[in-house]
Structure formats: C-alpha cells, structure tokens
C-alpha cells in the first residue's frame, strides 16, 4: 500500500537549492527500512525510493522525504549492539582529542548520539561537560540511565541557541552518520555553525559516496538516508556556512565512511585531505556519467543475486543481520521468506519481529543456528568478519553468501 500523506518529493537540491535535478535510479515502492513488523501478515506503508544527482553541488540524494517524526521518534538501531562500533568509539574519541586538545571543562556535543556509545569514551577520559542530542526517546532514555546526559530532541538552530544559553559554546561538535538523515539540512548546519566556538572543531562522519560508487553500495539507499555525500558535496555544504574543512580520516562504519574535520578559522589542509580530494577526482565520483553507470550495475546485481538463490533452491538459508540496508536489498530483489527461512539479529529490539516487506522472521542467534542452515546469507555484509567468527564459534561449517561489495559471492570464512 503506497501512502502519499507522509512524504514529499523534492523539487530542488537539498544543498545547492538548484532545480536542475537528474534522475539516476528507482528502487521501487519500499517499506521504511526500520519499520519492523510484529506479525507476518501485518499491513505496511510503502513509499517510492529513488535518487537524483545535482551537478552544481555534486550531491547524490533521495527524491522523497518521509516525515521525520515517523522515521525517528522510536528507533531500533542501537549503536552499542555492534562490537565494531564499540571498538571504534574509543579510537574515534582518541583521534578527536588529539586533533582538538579540549580542556576537561570544555563542552563536547554529539548530534544524534543514539545510546551514547560514542560519548562514553570522552566521559571515561574525564571530560565533564558532555551532552548528547537524539530525537529517539527510547534511545535517549537508555543513554540517560547510563549516565550520559542526552536531550530527546531533533537538532536545530533553535536547540543550539538553547544549549548555548544553558552551557556556553562548544569546543567539539560531532555528528556521526547523521547528516545524510537530515531533512532540514541547512537549519541543522546553521545550528552547528552557531554553537561552535571560534577555536572549536566540528566533525562529521558520512558514508562516502566514492565508496558507494566503487563498491556498489546501493543497499545503503533507504528512506532515512536523504543525502550521499562526497568530499566535494560536503565541502560545498560547509562553504555555505563559512566552515573550513582541514582534515579527513577513514571510518570502518557502514562498510566505508569518511570523517571530515572543520573549523571557523582557516587551517592548513592536511596531506590526508589533499590526497583524498585528488583520489576522489581521479575516480570521477562527482561525474553524472559515473552514477548513470552505477544504476546499470545495480540492475545487473539484482539478477546475479537471484541467479545464485535459484541455484540454492531447496536448501535451508539463514540470513544474518536484519540491518536497515539489508531491507533495501531484499525488497529490491524481491527476496522473501520462501528463499530465506529466518534472519539472525543480535539486537533484542528486533528479535521476534518480521523484516519489513519480505516478512522474514527475525530470531536470536541460538534460534537461528537451531535451524541447521545449509548456508548463511550475510545480509549485514559490512560486519562480515564479525559474523563469520560468531558462526564458526558455534561450529557452523557451511558456506556464507556475501552480497556486497560489488558482485555477490560465496565465502568459506577462511
């Protein structure tokens, strides 16, 4: 059932405000990626899922904007359930502290802080003014219970003003994997610009459009992700607010992300940033023709997936990782409970539910392995090694089907 009441279709670029938008790819009518179902037959809303490209800003972006209250009021992705994210949180904090050298009483803010996993290392290192902001009331409650002050709000210019009034300006503001989710992008950036001290540093982590292009991460396209930034399009956005990027790092999150550092004062650009820009240009990440080719490769990938599954007909196939991105992949390919018996997910909030669209039951690890699968389909492929290790520890000896990057392939876990 397609619902028209809860989404709008953009008529101009989310960053440049240009009306010259070029359609790239349509992934069909899809349910919201995190709208898990309590029952297999439960009715669900579906919305168009398509992307366009703006040549002025170089931004790849979703055409549809779903009401943010529907998307984020309650949220089932919990950062702390991923061991990769927990490990990276400490590395991230160490890198930020090394780059910024904040004092113990400087204000540190995370926008879209989820359960507070990425703020915990700052608190453990003795920083006393640490604040998270997250609109998901269930996650803000979890964070507050664990001692991480978290405001259950959407970040905005108005909220930034309120925080400045109560706490002063921030030495560090970071937003990990959130800018692509933001519908009021310019208002959010205005809030960051306002709250950041003159000598402060902002940090934005974003799923790299270059990595999406290179490795065919079309599964990262879903209704929560409105923008797919390259360094060039992110720089375009920062320039609009007189914010100056000076350094970039890599992140293991989402199968390949970039972390860009910026400030109000111009700083010398690091060798890493200069080299990353050169690499992005040489890979033609910001060229329209590259994204038109991406669309053709996506269509081919769907056929390759379905050919492999047809060859495995009659086998017990167990999915692993009912991630948001896996829902795009499953629904675009038309995969359902006839091909995949169940999906293991380590997040208790998802267990006992059904995947949106495909209606595949989501189970815990023991329930899944009790099915004695012939094959494990690594849907959360960006956590492949973590998943393989867990399955091998349970003495699973079969193969793994890994859908991405690029071509789907069978993997023996060695």
N, C-alpha and C positions, 0 to 999 in steps of 0.2 A: 504494500500500500504506500504510494508516494504521497507525502504530506507537504503541502505548499505553504502552510501557515507559519512554519518555524524557520524558514530560511529566506535569504535574499540572494540575488545574483548581482555581482559587482559589475559596474559599468566603466570603472577606471582602475588603474593600477593602485595597489594598496600603499605604495611608497612614492611614486612619481606623480600620481594623480592624472597620468596620461590616459586618454580614452582609446589609444591605439593598442588594443589587446589582440593577440594572435592565438587561436585555439590550437592546442597540442594533442591532448589525449582525453578520451572519455572512458571511464571505468565502469559505467553502467549505473543503475539505481542501487544504492547500497544502504544497509542499516548503519547506524552510528557504531564505530568500531568498539567502543566500550559499553555498549548497551546490552549487556549480558541478559539472558532470559531465564526466568525461574522455571518455565515449562517449555517442553519441546515444541508444542503447538501454539505457543503464545504469539499473538499478533504483534507486529513491529512496524514502525515507520521506516520508510526508505526515502533517500534523498539522492538527487543527481550528484555524481562525483567526477569532476573534470578539472583540467588545468589549462592555463593560458600563460603566455610569455609576453613581457613588456620589453621592447628593445631599448627604450630610454633608460630604465633603471636596471635592466638585465635580470629582473626578478621573475622566477617561475612561481606561479601562485594558483590557488584554488579559485574557481569561479563562484562557488557557493559559500555563503556564510551562514552557519547554523547559529541560532540564538545561544549565546554563551551560558545562560542560566541552565539550559538543557544539558549542555556538554559538561559543565564543571562544578555544579552545585554539590554533587556527590561523585566521588571518583574512585576507581578500583585499582589503578596502578599505584602501588606503594613502593617507593624507591628502595627502602630497606630490605625488600624481599630478594633483591639481586645481590649476590656476593660480589660480582664485578663492580656494581655501583658502590657498595660499601668500601671496597678496597680503593677505588678511585677517589672517593670522598677525601681520604687522608692525603693522597697525592695532590689533589686539587687545592686543598687548603694550604699545603706547604708551598705550592707554586705561587698562589696569590699572596701569601705572607712575604715570600721572598721578593716579589715584584713591587709590593706596595709598602712594606715595613710599617704596618699600622701600630699605634700605641695601644696598650691594654684597654684604655677607656675610649678609643675611637669607635664610632658607630659602624657596624657591619650589617648590611641588609641583604637578604636573599628574596628575590621576587619569584613567586611560585615555588615555595620551599618544600611542598609535599609533606612528608612526615618528619622533616628536619634532619635527614641523614647527612646532608652536606653542610649543615651548620654545627653539628656535634663536634667535629674536629676543632673548630675555632673556640668553642666553649671549653673543650678539654685542654686547649693550649693557654687558657687563662684570659681570653677576651671576655669582657664583662657586659658590653652593650651589643648584643647580638639579637636581631629581630628577623623573623620570617613573616612572609605575607603569602597566603594561599586562599583561594576562594572556596576550596572544597572543605566544608565544615567538618566532615568526618576525619579528614587528614589533619586539619588544624587542631582538632581535639586530641588526636594521638600525639602530636608534637608538643602541645602544651602540657599534657600529662607526663611527658618525659623530660620536662624542664626547659623546653625551648620556646621562648615567647613567640607566639605566632598569631598574627591578625587574620581572622577569617574573611578576607576582603579581596576583591579584584584590585590589582594595582592600577593607579590612575594619577593624574596630575593633582586632583583634589586630595587623594590619600597622601601623596608625597608632601603636600603642604601641611597636612595634619601631623605627619610624623616629624617634620622639621620643627613645627611649633612645640611638640612634646619632647623631642630628643635632640634637636640640632641637626646639622648637616652630616652626611655620611662620608667616611673615608673610603669605604668599599661598598659598591653595589654590584651584586652579580645576579644574573638571570640565566639559568641553565635550561636549555631545551624548552624555552617558553615563548620567545619572540615569534617563532613560527605559528604559535597557537592564537596570537592576539588579533582580535578584530579591530579594536581601536588602537592601531599600532602607533599613530602619531601622538595620541594622548599619552600612551604608555612611555614613549621616548621623551616627551615633554616632562613627565614626572621624574624620569631618571636624570635628565639634564638639570632639573630644579634642585634635586636633593643632593647631588654630587658636589662635594667640596671642590674648591678651586684646585687644591693639590691632591684631590681624590682620584680613584681609578675605578672605572666601570669594566665589567667582564661579562661578555655574552657568549654562551655556548650555543652552537646551532648545527643541525645535521647538514653537512656540507653538500651543496648542490653538485660540486665536482665529483664527490664520491657517489652520489645518487646516479649521476650520468654515467660514470665509468663502470660501475658495478651493477647497474640496472635495478636500483632500489625502488622500484615502483610500488612495492608494498608499504613504503613509508608515506604514501599519498592516502590520507584519510581525512575526514571532516574536521578533526581537531587541528590538523596542520594546514594552515592557510597560506603559508609562505615557505619557499625552499630557497634559502639564501646561498649565494656565492660570496666570496670576499668582496667582489665588485659591487654587488647589490647591497650588501651590508654596509659597505663604506658609503654608498650613495645615501642610505638612510641616516647614518651617523653625521654625514656632512650637512644634512638638513638642520641639525641641531648644534652645529659648530662643535662637534665632538670628534676627536682626532685619534684614529687607531695607531698604535705604535708597536704592537707585538701580537704574535699568534702562536698557538700551540695545538697539538692534536689531542683528541679525547677518544677513549675506547667505546663511548656510549653510542647507541644506535647504529653500530656497525661502521662508524667512522664520522666523527664530528670535529668541528673546529672551535677553538676558544680564542676569541679576539679581545684584546685589552685596549682600552681607550681612555682619554682624559680631556679635560677642558683646555689645558695648556698643551701646546705642541711639543712633542718629544721626538727624539731621533728614532726613526723606524728601525726595528731590529732586523738583523740578517734573515731571521726566520720569516718575518713578514714579507720582506722584499723577495725572497726566494719563492714563497707561496704564491705571490701575485704573478711572478714570471711563469711558474708551473701552470697556474690556472689559465693564463692567456695562451700558453702553448697547447693546452688541451682543449681549447675553444669552448670552454664551459659557458661563456656568455654569448654564444652564437646561436641564432634561431635554428639554423640547419642541424645543429647538434641535438636539439630537443625534438626536432621532427624525426630524426633517426631513432632517438630514444623511444618514440611512440611505436615505430615499426618493430623494434626489438622486443618491446613489451608484448605485442600481439603474438610474436613468434614464441616467446617464453611460455605463454599460456598453452599453446599447442604442445610444446615439449613436455610440460608438466602432465598434461592429460594423457599423452602417449605412454609415459612411464607408469602412471597409475593404471592404465588399461592393461599393461603387461603384468601387473601385480594382482590382477583380478582374482579374488578367492582367498587372498592372504589376509591375516589379521594385521591391520595397520593401526599403530598408535601414534597420535600426534603428541608433540611436547612443546609447550609454551603457547598458551592462548593469549598472545600479545595483541595489542591493537593492530599492529601492522599485519599480523597473520590473517586478520579478518578481511582486509582488503584483498589479499592474495587468494584466500579461499573463495570469497564471493565473486571475484572477477573470473576465476577459473571454473566456477560452478561446482566446487567440491562440497560434499555434504556427508552425513552420517552413513551413507551407503558405501563410501570409499574409506572413511576414517572412523574406526569404532568409538574412540574417545580421545580426549586431549588431556594430558597431564599438565597441571599448572601448580607451582609451589605457593601461590598466593591463596591463603584461606578464603579471601573475599570472593574468589572466582569459583572455588570448588563447590560442586552441587548445582552449578548453573549450566546454561547451554550457550554455545557460541552464537552470536547474532547472525542471522541469515542462514548459515549452514546447519544450525540446530544440533551440532555435535556436543555430546555431554562432556563436561569438564570435571576431572577427577583428581584426587591426590595421587602421589607417587605410588604408594602401595597398591591402591585400587587399579591403577593403570598397568603396573607390571604383573598383577594377578591375571590379566587377560592373556598372558604368554604371547606377546606380539611376535610376528614374523619379521616385522620391520618397524622402526621408529622414524617418524617423519618430523624432522627438527624444524618446526614452524618458527620458533624464536631462533633463527639460524645465526643471529649475531651473538648468541650465547652458546654456540655450538660446542666448544671445548668443555665448558662447564656442564652442559647437558650430557655429553658423551661420558665424561668422568663419573657423573652420578649413576648413569645407567650401567656402566661397566662395573661399578662397585656393587651393584645388585646382581652381578653375574649374568647380565644380558650379553649374549654372544652374537646376536644378529647384526645386520647392516643398518645404516642410517641413510635416510633420504634427505638431502640438504637442498632447499630450493634456490638459494642465492648465496653468494653473488654470481651474477651472470647466469650461466646455464644450471638447471637442476642436475644434481649428481648423486650417485651412491657412494657412501663413505664407510670404511670398515672401522674407523675410530682409532687407527694407529698413528 
